[in-house]
């Protein structure tokens, strides 16, 4: 693995862990109470981070995105104190649809299994 790729991976992991901790302990916004940070992808220059999140209730995704975006300055301020980076990356929050897709696949597989049992 290239050195820059290794650094990217380390920064991504550190951002995910730190943002999760900040979200759990310091953010009081009820819109983001059930948010879970699932992944962080950092650009090659480490100046932009795409932060993926999921929710237990998909219906609140827009509100959660709004809450996270409004707290972006707070997150960056908190990260500045924890990270030893020259620049704290710009945070772009995105809803992670992969969990919805996985749930859909599970539902389909369960339906197929149920149909097979009925046909026996």
SEGU-662075 format. One record per atom (N, C-alpha, C, O): residue in one letter; atom name; residue number from 1; x, y, z. Coordinates in Angstrom, 3 decimals, decimal comma. Each point is the difference from the previous one (the first is absolute). Example, Ala and Ser with C-alpha at 12.3 -4.5 7.8 and 13.67 -1.06 7.14 Angstrom:
BEGIN
("a"; "N"; 1; (13,190; -5,690; 7,800))
("a"; "CA"; 1; (-0,890; 1,190; 0,000))
("a"; "C"; 1; (0,900; 1,200; 0,000))
("a"; "O"; 1; (1,036; -0,019; 0,665))
("s"; "N"; 2; (-1,386; 1,069; -1,385))
("s"; "CA"; 2; (0,820; 1,190; 0,060))
("s"; "C"; 2; (-0,770; 1,090; 0,730))
("s"; "O"; 2; (0,509; 1,108; 0,169))
//
This chain:
BEGIN
("x"; "N"; 1; (0,854; -1,184; 0,000))
("x"; "CA"; 1; (-0,854; 1,184; 0,000))
("x"; "C"; 1; (0,891; 1,235; 0,000))
("x"; "O"; 1; (1,025; 0,045; 0,680))
("x"; "N"; 2; (-1,431; 0,948; -1,448))
("x"; "CA"; 2; (0,772; 1,236; -0,032))
("x"; "C"; 2; (-0,055; 0,692; 1,348))
("x"; "O"; 2; (-0,938; -0,179; 0,777))
("x"; "N"; 3; (1,951; 0,963; -0,524))
("x"; "CA"; 3; (0,073; 0,725; 1,273))
("x"; "C"; 3; (-1,184; 0,949; 0,165))
("x"; "O"; 3; (-0,576; 0,092; 1,084))
("x"; "N"; 4; (0,203; 0,629; -2,176))
("x"; "CA"; 4; (-1,123; 0,934; 0,100))
("x"; "C"; 4; (-1,308; -0,745; 0,246))
("x"; "O"; 4; (-0,869; 0,495; 0,718))
("x"; "N"; 5; (0,723; -1,693; -1,312))
("x"; "CA"; 5; (-1,197; -0,799; 0,229))
("x"; "C"; 5; (-0,097; -0,495; 1,427))
("x"; "O"; 5; (-1,088; -0,066; 0,574))
("x"; "N"; 6; (2,217; -0,278; -0,010))
("x"; "CA"; 6; (0,039; -0,445; 1,391))
("x"; "C"; 6; (-0,380; 1,151; 0,931))
("x"; "O"; 6; (-0,757; -0,188; 0,952))
("x"; "N"; 7; (1,284; 1,371; -1,231))
("x"; "CA"; 7; (-0,337; 1,174; 0,816))
("x"; "C"; 7; (-1,490; 0,324; -0,120))
("x"; "O"; 7; (-0,653; 0,327; 0,991))
("x"; "N"; 8; (0,127; -0,420; -2,205))
("x"; "CA"; 8; (-1,430; 0,233; -0,212))
("x"; "C"; 8; (-0,833; -0,953; 0,842))
("x"; "O"; 8; (-0,960; 0,416; 0,649))
("x"; "N"; 9; (1,320; -1,673; -0,657))
("x"; "CA"; 9; (-0,743; -1,011; 0,761))
("x"; "C"; 9; (0,070; 0,271; 1,495))
("x"; "O"; 9; (-1,004; -0,120; 0,703))
("x"; "N"; 10; (2,185; 0,485; -0,215))
("x"; "CA"; 10; (0,149; 0,303; 1,431))
("x"; "C"; 10; (-0,828; 1,217; 0,395))
("x"; "O"; 10; (-0,657; -0,005; 1,040))
("x"; "N"; 11; (0,687; 1,047; -1,867))
("x"; "CA"; 11; (-0,774; 1,215; 0,300))
("x"; "C"; 11; (-1,496; -0,307; -0,057))
("x"; "O"; 11; (-0,763; 0,490; 0,832))
("x"; "N"; 12; (0,341; -1,291; -1,802))
("x"; "CA"; 12; (-1,418; -0,374; -0,100))
("x"; "C"; 12; (-0,469; -0,719; 1,253))
("x"; "O"; 12; (-1,053; 0,318; 0,553))
("x"; "N"; 13; (1,832; -1,277; -0,112))
("x"; "CA"; 13; (-0,353; -0,754; 1,202))
("x"; "C"; 13; (-0,033; 0,905; 1,228))
("x"; "O"; 13; (-0,925; -0,079; 0,809))
("x"; "N"; 14; (1,918; 0,925; -0,674))
("x"; "CA"; 14; (0,053; 0,926; 1,132))
("x"; "C"; 14; (-1,188; 0,958; -0,015))
("x"; "O"; 14; (-0,596; 0,266; 1,043))
("x"; "N"; 15; (0,252; 0,251; -2,215))
("x"; "CA"; 15; (-1,159; 0,897; -0,110))
("x"; "C"; 15; (-1,285; -0,719; 0,374))
("x"; "O"; 15; (-0,822; 0,552; 0,731))
("x"; "N"; 16; (0,632; -1,776; -1,218))
("x"; "CA"; 16; (-1,221; -0,749; 0,303))
("x"; "C"; 16; (-0,135; -0,220; 1,506))
("x"; "O"; 16; (-1,066; 0,224; 0,574))
("x"; "N"; 17; (2,142; -0,658; 0,054))
("x"; "CA"; 17; (-0,041; -0,256; 1,442))
("x"; "C"; 17; (-0,226; 1,277; 0,797))
("x"; "O"; 17; (-0,794; 0,021; 0,939))
("x"; "N"; 18; (1,492; 1,037; -1,316))
("x"; "CA"; 18; (-0,098; 1,261; 0,742))
("x"; "C"; 18; (-1,367; 0,642; -0,185))
("x"; "O"; 18; (-0,590; 0,490; 0,963))
("x"; "N"; 19; (0,081; -0,487; -2,199))
("x"; "CA"; 19; (-1,328; 0,572; -0,251))
("x"; "C"; 19; (-1,079; -0,782; 0,741))
("x"; "O"; 19; (-0,942; 0,591; 0,527))
("x"; "N"; 20; (1,072; -1,902; -0,484))
("x"; "CA"; 20; (-0,973; -0,819; 0,744))
("x"; "C"; 20; (0,015; 0,353; 1,472))
("x"; "O"; 20; (-1,050; 0,114; 0,632))
("x"; "N"; 21; (2,234; 0,057; -0,094))
("x"; "CA"; 21; (0,141; 0,360; 1,416))
("x"; "C"; 21; (-0,599; 1,382; 0,283))
("x"; "O"; 21; (-0,723; 0,179; 0,980))
("x"; "N"; 22; (1,024; 0,787; -1,835))
("x"; "CA"; 22; (-0,540; 1,355; 0,164))
("x"; "C"; 22; (-1,519; -0,033; -0,092))
("x"; "O"; 22; (-0,691; 0,625; 0,804))
("x"; "N"; 23; (0,177; -1,355; -1,783))
("x"; "CA"; 23; (-1,440; -0,092; -0,207))
("x"; "C"; 23; (-0,687; -0,618; 1,214))
("x"; "O"; 23; (-1,072; 0,443; 0,412))
("x"; "N"; 24; (1,694; -1,457; 0,147))
("x"; "CA"; 24; (-0,599; -0,699; 1,130))
("x"; "C"; 24; (0,062; 0,823; 1,287))
("x"; "O"; 24; (-0,947; -0,017; 0,787))
("x"; "N"; 25; (2,033; 0,728; -0,566))
("x"; "CA"; 25; (0,213; 0,650; 1,291))
("x"; "C"; 25; (-0,295; 1,499; 0,048))
("x"; "O"; 25; (-0,347; 0,520; 1,060))
("x"; "N"; 26; (0,478; 0,183; -2,184))
("x"; "CA"; 26; (-0,048; 1,456; 0,072))
("x"; "C"; 26; (-1,134; 0,666; -0,773))
("x"; "O"; 26; (-0,359; 1,137; 0,308))
("x"; "N"; 27; (-0,210; -1,809; -1,295))
("x"; "CA"; 27; (-1,057; 0,617; -0,803))
("x"; "C"; 27; (-1,337; -0,271; 0,671))
("x"; "O"; 27; (-0,326; -1,145; 0,310))
("x"; "N"; 28; (-0,444; 2,201; -0,088))
("x"; "CA"; 28; (-1,267; -0,116; 0,722))
("x"; "C"; 28; (-1,224; 0,125; -0,911))
("x"; "O"; 28; (-1,132; -0,034; 0,484))
("x"; "N"; 29; (1,342; 0,178; -1,785))
("x"; "CA"; 29; (-1,090; 0,180; -0,962))
("x"; "C"; 29; (-0,817; -1,289; -0,102))
("x"; "O"; 29; (0,557; -1,044; -0,342))
("x"; "N"; 30; (-1,869; 1,087; 0,632))
("x"; "CA"; 30; (-0,812; -1,223; -0,051))
("x"; "C"; 30; (-0,135; -0,575; -1,410))
("x"; "O"; 30; (-0,339; -1,174; -0,150))
("x"; "N"; 31; (0,595; 1,968; -0,873))
("x"; "CA"; 31; (-0,094; -0,505; -1,381))
("x"; "C"; 31; (1,082; -1,028; -0,292))
("x"; "O"; 31; (-0,162; -0,833; -0,891))
("x"; "N"; 32; (1,251; 0,882; 1,623))
("x"; "CA"; 32; (1,116; -0,916; -0,259))
("x"; "C"; 32; (0,208; -1,008; 1,134))
("x"; "O"; 32; (1,060; -0,617; 0,106))
("x"; "N"; 33; (-2,067; 0,460; 0,724))
("x"; "CA"; 33; (0,122; -0,883; 1,164))
("x"; "C"; 33; (0,226; -1,459; -0,393))
("x"; "O"; 33; (0,710; -0,720; 0,703))
("x"; "N"; 34; (-1,299; 0,272; -1,810))
("x"; "CA"; 34; (0,123; -1,403; -0,400))
("x"; "C"; 34; (0,945; -0,211; -1,182))
("x"; "O"; 34; (-0,016; -1,060; -0,627))
("x"; "N"; 35; (0,830; 2,054; 0,325))
("x"; "CA"; 35; (0,926; -0,084; -1,131))
("x"; "C"; 35; (1,193; -0,871; 0,364))
("x"; "O"; 35; (0,528; 0,079; 1,110))
("x"; "N"; 36; (-0,111; -0,909; -2,058))
("x"; "CA"; 36; (1,208; -0,799; 0,128))
("x"; "C"; 36; (0,905; 0,310; -1,178))
("x"; "O"; 36; (-0,426; -0,097; -1,151))
("x"; "N"; 37; (1,658; 0,465; 1,422))
("x"; "CA"; 37; (0,973; 0,262; -1,056))
("x"; "C"; 37; (0,495; -1,361; -0,498))
("x"; "O"; 37; (0,557; -0,781; 0,771))
("x"; "N"; 38; (-0,762; 0,502; -2,060))
("x"; "CA"; 38; (0,362; -1,308; -0,545))
("x"; "C"; 38; (1,340; 0,001; -0,714))
("x"; "O"; 38; (0,712; -1,003; 0,028))
("x"; "N"; 39; (-0,353; 2,113; -0,668))
("x"; "CA"; 39; (1,243; 0,030; -0,757))
("x"; "C"; 39; (0,407; 1,450; -0,244))
("x"; "O"; 39; (-0,832; 0,907; 0,028))
("x"; "N"; 40; (2,109; -0,709; -0,265))
("x"; "CA"; 40; (0,532; 1,309; -0,381))
("x"; "C"; 40; (0,979; -0,235; -1,144))
("x"; "O"; 40; (0,911; -0,821; 0,109))
("x"; "N"; 41; (-1,104; 1,543; -1,199))
("x"; "CA"; 41; (0,922; -0,058; -1,134))
("x"; "C"; 41; (0,678; 1,355; -0,127))
("x"; "O"; 41; (-0,665; 1,027; -0,138))
("x"; "N"; 42; (1,982; -1,030; 0,185))
("x"; "CA"; 42; (0,774; 1,237; -0,035))
("x"; "C"; 42; (0,638; 0,149; -1,377))
("x"; "O"; 42; (0,465; -0,977; -0,587))
("x"; "N"; 43; (-0,447; 2,209; 0,077))
("x"; "CA"; 43; (0,622; 0,265; -1,293))
("x"; "C"; 43; (1,512; -0,182; 0,094))
("x"; "O"; 43; (0,555; -0,064; 1,097))
("x"; "N"; 44; (0,106; -0,018; -2,245))
("x"; "CA"; 44; (1,449; -0,235; -0,031))
("x"; "C"; 44; (0,788; 1,088; 0,732))
("x"; "O"; 44; (1,023; -0,278; 0,625))
("x"; "N"; 45; (-1,510; 1,522; -0,711))
("x"; "CA"; 45; (0,710; 1,099; 0,654))
("x"; "C"; 45; (-0,436; 0,207; 1,450))
("x"; "O"; 45; (0,479; 0,919; 0,663))
("x"; "N"; 46; (-1,380; -1,763; -0,168))
("x"; "CA"; 46; (-0,499; 0,024; 1,384))
("x"; "C"; 46; (-0,764; 1,273; 0,346))
("x"; "O"; 46; (-0,111; 0,351; 1,175))
("x"; "N"; 47; (-0,410; 0,340; -2,172))
("x"; "CA"; 47; (-0,720; 1,251; 0,271))
("x"; "C"; 47; (-1,512; -0,158; -0,006))
("x"; "O"; 47; (-0,712; 0,888; 0,468))
("x"; "N"; 48; (0,207; -2,009; -0,991))
("x"; "CA"; 48; (-1,439; -0,250; -0,041))
("x"; "C"; 48; (-0,258; -1,407; 0,516))
("x"; "O"; 48; (0,680; -0,951; -0,384))
("x"; "N"; 49; (-1,668; 0,833; 1,256))
("x"; "CA"; 49; (-0,382; -1,313; 0,533))
("x"; "C"; 49; (-1,496; -0,197; -0,212))
("x"; "O"; 49; (-0,814; 0,806; 0,451))
("x"; "N"; 50; (0,462; -1,885; -1,140))
("x"; "CA"; 50; (-1,398; -0,381; -0,169))
("x"; "C"; 50; (-0,344; -0,925; 1,160))
("x"; "O"; 50; (0,562; -1,087; 0,135))
("x"; "N"; 51; (-1,488; 1,532; 0,694))
("x"; "CA"; 51; (-0,384; -0,738; 1,206))
("x"; "C"; 51; (-1,349; -0,663; -0,259))
("x"; "O"; 51; (-1,001; 0,682; -0,220))
("x"; "N"; 52; (0,978; -2,017; 0,247))
("x"; "CA"; 52; (-1,219; -0,753; -0,248))
("x"; "C"; 52; (-0,630; -0,384; 1,329))
("x"; "O"; 52; (0,693; -0,390; 0,940))
("x"; "N"; 53; (-2,024; 0,505; -0,871))
("x"; "CA"; 53; (-0,713; -0,328; 1,232))
("x"; "C"; 53; (-1,253; -0,794; -0,327))
("x"; "O"; 53; (-0,498; 0,037; -1,125))
("x"; "N"; 54; (-0,005; -0,753; 2,120))
("x"; "CA"; 54; (-1,272; -0,700; -0,129))
("x"; "C"; 54; (-0,835; 0,263; 1,246))
("x"; "O"; 54; (0,487; 0,511; 1,009))
("x"; "N"; 55; (-1,752; -0,875; -1,113))
("x"; "CA"; 55; (-0,960; 0,197; 1,087))
("x"; "C"; 55; (-0,822; -1,255; 0,196))
("x"; "O"; 55; (-0,156; -0,800; -0,923))
("x"; "N"; 56; (-0,366; 0,627; 2,113))
("x"; "CA"; 56; (-0,928; -1,095; 0,241))
("x"; "C"; 56; (-1,314; 0,267; -0,736))
("x"; "O"; 56; (-0,637; -0,924; -0,508))
("x"; "N"; 57; (0,243; 2,188; 0,457))
("x"; "CA"; 57; (-1,238; 0,394; -0,666))
("x"; "C"; 57; (0,349; 0,800; -1,251))
("x"; "O"; 57; (0,431; 1,150; 0,093))
("x"; "N"; 58; (-0,615; -1,756; -1,250))
("x"; "CA"; 58; (0,359; 0,626; -1,275))
("x"; "C"; 58; (-0,774; 1,301; -0,239))
("x"; "O"; 58; (0,480; 0,883; -0,711))
("x"; "N"; 59; (-1,660; -0,762; 1,293))
("x"; "CA"; 59; (-0,848; 1,171; -0,233))
("x"; "C"; 59; (0,644; 1,292; 0,501))
("x"; "O"; 59; (-0,303; 1,074; -0,521))
("x"; "N"; 60; (1,173; -1,153; 1,506))
("x"; "CA"; 60; (0,622; 1,191; 0,558))
("x"; "C"; 60; (1,324; 0,371; -0,649))
("x"; "O"; 60; (0,740; 0,823; 0,539))
("x"; "N"; 61; (-0,430; -1,415; -1,686))
("x"; "CA"; 61; (1,300; 0,224; -0,639))
("x"; "C"; 61; (0,201; 1,455; -0,401))
("x"; "O"; 61; (1,096; 0,537; 0,160))
("x"; "N"; 62; (-2,134; 0,106; -0,678))
("x"; "CA"; 62; (0,134; 1,401; -0,412))
("x"; "C"; 62; (0,248; 0,911; 1,192))
("x"; "O"; 62; (0,833; 0,905; -0,061))
("x"; "N"; 63; (-1,562; -1,149; 1,142))
("x"; "CA"; 63; (0,204; 0,797; 1,217))
("x"; "C"; 63; (1,395; -0,232; 0,582))
("x"; "O"; 63; (0,661; 0,937; 0,448))
("x"; "N"; 64; (-0,228; -2,187; -0,460))
("x"; "CA"; 64; (1,328; -0,318; 0,525))
("x"; "C"; 64; (1,083; 0,661; -0,844))
("x"; "O"; 64; (0,974; 0,526; 0,538))
("x"; "N"; 65; (-1,139; -0,553; -1,843))
("x"; "CA"; 65; (0,964; 0,645; -0,894))
("x"; "C"; 65; (0,051; 1,502; 0,271))
("x"; "O"; 65; (1,074; 0,600; 0,019))
("x"; "N"; 66; (-2,222; -0,012; 0,186))
("x"; "CA"; 66; (-0,061; 1,428; 0,323))
("x"; "C"; 66; (0,690; 0,285; 1,337))
("x"; "O"; 66; (0,736; 0,979; 0,123))
("x"; "N"; 67; (-0,972; -1,827; 0,872))
("x"; "CA"; 67; (0,632; 0,169; 1,308))
("x"; "C"; 67; (1,511; -0,156; -0,058))
("x"; "O"; 67; (0,731; 0,771; 0,621))
("x"; "N"; 68; (-0,260; -1,773; -1,370))
("x"; "CA"; 68; (1,436; -0,207; -0,132))
("x"; "C"; 68; (0,662; 1,154; -0,749))
("x"; "O"; 68; (1,080; 0,458; 0,372))
("x"; "N"; 69; (-1,736; -0,001; -1,422))
("x"; "CA"; 69; (0,553; 1,107; -0,784))
("x"; "C"; 69; (0,062; 1,276; 0,832))
("x"; "O"; 69; (0,956; 0,769; -0,107))
("x"; "N"; 70; (-1,973; -0,544; 0,936))
("x"; "CA"; 70; (0,013; 1,207; 0,832))
("x"; "C"; 70; (1,073; -0,079; 1,089))
("x"; "O"; 70; (0,469; 1,028; 0,486))
("x"; "N"; 71; (-0,084; -2,245; -0,106))
("x"; "CA"; 71; (1,029; -0,173; 1,029))
("x"; "C"; 71; (1,399; -0,162; -0,601))
("x"; "O"; 71; (0,945; -0,305; 0,726))
("x"; "N"; 72; (-0,801; 0,500; -2,016))
("x"; "CA"; 72; (1,281; -0,209; -0,664))
("x"; "C"; 72; (1,108; 0,854; 0,618))
("x"; "O"; 72; (1,104; -0,498; 0,222))
("x"; "N"; 73; (-1,374; 1,749; 0,054))
("x"; "CA"; 73; (0,993; 0,877; 0,616))
("x"; "C"; 73; (0,423; -0,500; 1,367))
("x"; "O"; 73; (1,180; 0,046; 0,348))
("x"; "N"; 74; (-2,147; -0,526; 0,428))
("x"; "CA"; 74; (0,301; -0,552; 1,318))
("x"; "C"; 74; (0,898; -1,232; -0,125))
("x"; "O"; 74; (0,976; -0,145; 0,736))
("x"; "N"; 75; (-1,320; -0,749; -1,686))
("x"; "CA"; 75; (0,820; -1,192; -0,218))
("x"; "C"; 75; (1,429; 0,383; -0,373))
("x"; "O"; 75; (0,948; -0,566; 0,546))
("x"; "N"; 76; (-0,778; 1,501; -1,450))
("x"; "CA"; 76; (1,334; 0,396; -0,442))
("x"; "C"; 76; (0,789; 0,623; 1,151))
("x"; "O"; 76; (1,198; -0,242; 0,142))
("x"; "N"; 77; (-1,875; 1,041; 0,675))
("x"; "CA"; 77; (0,653; 0,606; 1,165))
("x"; "C"; 77; (0,490; -1,092; 0,962))
("x"; "O"; 77; (1,131; 0,054; 0,485))
("x"; "N"; 78; (-1,976; -1,025; -0,220))
("x"; "CA"; 78; (0,372; -1,091; 0,901))
("x"; "C"; 78; (1,130; -0,847; -0,600))
("x"; "O"; 78; (0,917; -0,406; 0,715))
("x"; "N"; 79; (-0,981; 0,142; -2,008))
("x"; "CA"; 79; (1,041; -0,777; -0,668))
("x"; "C"; 79; (1,338; 0,722; 0,032))
("x"; "O"; 79; (1,049; -0,632; 0,127))
("x"; "N"; 80; (-1,086; 1,948; -0,241))
("x"; "CA"; 80; (1,234; 0,798; 0,021))
("x"; "C"; 80; (0,761; -0,224; 1,304))
("x"; "O"; 80; (1,231; -0,008; 0,013))
("x"; "N"; 81; (-1,958; -0,172; 1,066))
("x"; "CA"; 81; (0,654; -0,222; 1,286))
("x"; "C"; 81; (0,542; -1,406; 0,175))
("x"; "O"; 81; (0,888; -0,223; 0,824))
("x"; "N"; 82; (-1,408; -0,729; -1,586))
("x"; "CA"; 82; (0,379; -1,402; 0,171))
("x"; "C"; 82; (1,029; -0,449; -1,038))
("x"; "O"; 82; (0,952; -0,709; 0,328))
("x"; "N"; 83; (-1,145; 1,119; -1,561))
("x"; "CA"; 83; (0,852; -0,470; -1,092))
("x"; "C"; 83; (1,270; 0,827; -0,105))
("x"; "O"; 83; (0,011; 1,197; 0,290))
("x"; "N"; 84; (1,036; -1,846; -0,701))
("x"; "CA"; 84; (1,247; 0,721; -0,230))
("x"; "C"; 84; (0,243; 0,108; -1,509))
("x"; "O"; 84; (0,995; -0,495; -0,531))
("x"; "N"; 85; (-1,943; 1,158; -0,138))
("x"; "CA"; 85; (0,081; 0,217; -1,439))
("x"; "C"; 85; (0,194; 1,484; -0,279))
("x"; "O"; 85; (-0,425; 0,858; 0,774))
("x"; "N"; 86; (1,068; -0,581; -1,882))
("x"; "CA"; 86; (0,196; 1,390; -0,381))
("x"; "C"; 86; (-1,343; 0,655; -0,312))
("x"; "O"; 86; (-0,248; 1,144; 0,381))
("x"; "N"; 87; (-0,612; -1,881; -1,078))
("x"; "CA"; 87; (-1,338; 0,485; -0,331))
("x"; "C"; 87; (-1,034; -0,995; 0,515))
("x"; "O"; 87; (0,153; -1,210; -0,167))
("x"; "N"; 88; (-1,199; 1,725; 0,790))
("x"; "CA"; 88; (-1,133; -0,844; 0,355))
("x"; "C"; 88; (-0,874; -0,076; -1,242))
("x"; "O"; 88; (-0,389; 1,037; -0,537))
("x"; "N"; 89; (0,073; -2,236; 0,069))
("x"; "CA"; 89; (-0,740; -0,107; -1,259))
("x"; "C"; 89; (-1,402; 0,590; 0,082))
("x"; "O"; 89; (-0,626; 0,033; 1,059))
("x"; "N"; 90; (0,156; 0,430; -2,209))
("x"; "CA"; 90; (-1,388; 0,425; -0,131))
("x"; "C"; 90; (-0,842; -1,262; 0,093))
("x"; "O"; 90; (0,328; -1,004; -0,632))
("x"; "N"; 91; (-1,393; 1,034; 1,397))
("x"; "CA"; 91; (-0,842; -1,170; 0,204))
("x"; "C"; 91; (-1,241; 0,093; -0,873))
("x"; "O"; 91; (-0,744; 0,979; 0,060))
("x"; "N"; 92; (0,530; -1,998; -0,864))
("x"; "CA"; 92; (-1,197; -0,082; -0,828))
("x"; "C"; 92; (-0,754; -1,243; 0,451))
("x"; "O"; 92; (0,481; -1,120; -0,170))
("x"; "N"; 93; (-1,663; 1,321; 0,745))
("x"; "CA"; 93; (-0,779; -1,104; 0,542))
("x"; "C"; 93; (-0,906; -0,581; -1,074))
("x"; "O"; 93; (-0,616; 0,731; -0,776))
("x"; "N"; 94; (0,544; -2,078; 0,743))
("x"; "CA"; 94; (-0,806; -0,685; -0,993))
("x"; "C"; 94; (-0,685; -1,196; 0,660))
("x"; "O"; 94; (0,610; -0,727; 0,783))
("x"; "N"; 95; (-1,884; 0,539; -1,114))
("x"; "CA"; 95; (-0,744; -1,144; 0,525))
("x"; "C"; 95; (0,512; -1,272; -0,674))
("x"; "O"; 95; (0,124; -0,040; -1,224))
("x"; "N"; 96; (0,171; -0,986; 1,996))
("x"; "CA"; 96; (0,522; -1,266; -0,507))
("x"; "C"; 96; (-1,166; -0,917; -0,363))
("x"; "O"; 96; (-0,681; -0,525; 0,881))
("x"; "N"; 97; (0,459; 0,337; -2,166))
("x"; "CA"; 97; (-1,131; -0,792; -0,476))
("x"; "C"; 97; (0,293; -1,495; -0,018))
("x"; "O"; 97; (-0,898; -0,795; -0,276))
("x"; "N"; 98; (2,117; 0,400; 0,559))
("x"; "CA"; 98; (0,356; -1,415; -0,076))
("x"; "C"; 98; (-0,763; -0,843; 1,026))
("x"; "O"; 98; (-0,294; -1,166; -0,263))
("x"; "N"; 99; (-0,026; 1,731; 1,415))
("x"; "CA"; 99; (-0,748; -0,750; 1,000))
("x"; "C"; 99; (-1,440; -0,220; -0,453))
("x"; "O"; 99; (-0,574; -1,059; 0,254))
("x"; "N"; 100; (-0,008; 2,046; -0,918))
("x"; "CA"; 100; (-1,346; -0,159; -0,556))
("x"; "C"; 100; (-0,004; -1,085; -1,065))
("x"; "O"; 100; (-0,924; -0,810; -0,075))
("x"; "N"; 101; (1,964; 0,803; -0,745))
("x"; "CA"; 101; (0,121; -1,008; -1,048))
("x"; "C"; 101; (0,144; -1,391; 0,616))
("x"; "O"; 101; (-0,627; -0,951; -0,466))
("x"; "N"; 102; (1,436; 0,829; 1,495))
("x"; "CA"; 102; (0,168; -1,274; 0,694))
("x"; "C"; 102; (-1,298; -0,487; 0,619))
("x"; "O"; 102; (-0,305; -1,191; -0,054))
("x"; "N"; 103; (-0,458; 2,095; 0,640))
("x"; "CA"; 103; (-1,297; -0,347; 0,586))
("x"; "C"; 103; (-0,952; -0,489; -1,076))
("x"; "O"; 103; (-0,745; -0,957; 0,210))
("x"; "N"; 104; (0,768; 1,610; -1,352))
("x"; "CA"; 104; (-0,860; -0,398; -1,120))
("x"; "C"; 104; (0,357; -1,407; -0,473))
("x"; "O"; 104; (-0,889; -0,813; -0,251))
("x"; "N"; 105; (2,176; 0,525; 0,129))
("x"; "CA"; 105; (0,448; -1,328; -0,418))
("x"; "C"; 105; (-0,421; -1,051; 1,028))
("x"; "O"; 105; (-0,469; -1,075; -0,374))
("x"; "N"; 106; (0,631; 1,373; 1,659))
("x"; "CA"; 106; (-0,416; -0,931; 1,058))
("x"; "C"; 106; (-1,494; -0,298; -0,090))
("x"; "O"; 106; (-0,412; -1,150; 0,150))
("x"; "N"; 107; (-0,392; 2,169; -0,391))
("x"; "CA"; 107; (-1,447; -0,167; -0,122))
("x"; "C"; 107; (-0,340; -0,901; -1,179))
("x"; "O"; 107; (-0,858; -0,875; 0,107))
("x"; "N"; 108; (1,524; 1,088; -1,217))
("x"; "CA"; 108; (-0,244; -0,827; -1,189))
("x"; "C"; 108; (0,391; -1,446; 0,263))
("x"; "O"; 108; (-0,740; -0,915; -0,361))
("x"; "N"; 109; (1,891; 0,697; 0,985))
("x"; "CA"; 109; (0,440; -1,361; 0,298))
("x"; "C"; 109; (-0,946; -0,698; 0,977))
("x"; "O"; 109; (-0,279; -1,190; -0,145))
("x"; "N"; 110; (-0,210; 1,927; 1,133))
("x"; "CA"; 110; (-0,956; -0,580; 0,949))
("x"; "C"; 110; (-1,301; -0,360; -0,701))
("x"; "O"; 110; (-0,603; -1,031; 0,295))
("x"; "N"; 111; (0,171; 1,878; -1,222))
("x"; "CA"; 111; (-1,223; -0,266; -0,764))
("x"; "C"; 111; (0,169; -1,259; -0,855))
("x"; "O"; 111; (-0,913; -0,821; -0,089))
("x"; "N"; 112; (2,078; 0,673; -0,537))
("x"; "CA"; 112; (0,271; -1,193; -0,815))
("x"; "C"; 112; (-0,022; -1,243; 0,872))
("x"; "O"; 112; (-0,578; -1,014; -0,391))
("x"; "N"; 113; (1,195; 1,072; 1,565))
("x"; "CA"; 113; (0,023; -1,141; 0,913))
("x"; "C"; 113; (-1,406; -0,359; 0,456))
("x"; "O"; 113; (-0,342; -1,179; 0,096))
("x"; "N"; 114; (-0,465; 2,181; 0,184))
("x"; "CA"; 114; (-1,384; -0,220; 0,424))
("x"; "C"; 114; (-0,798; -0,636; -1,121))
("x"; "O"; 114; (-0,774; -0,925; 0,246))
("x"; "N"; 115; (0,945; 1,395; -1,464))
("x"; "CA"; 115; (-0,703; -0,554; -1,160))
("x"; "C"; 115; (0,396; -1,445; -0,241))
("x"; "O"; 115; (-0,852; -0,818; -0,345))
("x"; "N"; 116; (2,134; 0,480; 0,520))
("x"; "CA"; 116; (0,461; -1,367; -0,189))
("x"; "C"; 116; (-0,602; -0,943; 1,046))
("x"; "O"; 116; (-0,354; -1,136; -0,313))
("x"; "N"; 117; (0,243; 1,611; 1,546))
("x"; "CA"; 117; (-0,593; -0,816; 1,059))
("x"; "C"; 117; (-1,470; -0,252; -0,274))
("x"; "O"; 117; (-0,500; -1,087; 0,290))
("x"; "N"; 118; (-0,206; 2,067; -0,844))
("x"; "CA"; 118; (-1,423; -0,165; -0,316))
("x"; "C"; 118; (-0,198; -0,991; -1,140))
("x"; "O"; 118; (-1,001; -0,715; -0,033))
("x"; "N"; 119; (1,943; 0,667; -0,895))
("x"; "CA"; 119; (-0,134; -0,860; -1,166))
("x"; "C"; 119; (0,403; -1,455; 0,285))
("x"; "O"; 119; (-0,212; -0,859; -0,856))
("x"; "N"; 120; (0,765; 0,568; 1,986))
("x"; "CA"; 120; (0,411; -1,374; 0,342))
("x"; "C"; 120; (-1,149; -0,849; 0,384))
("x"; "O"; 120; (0,180; -1,177; 0,314))
//
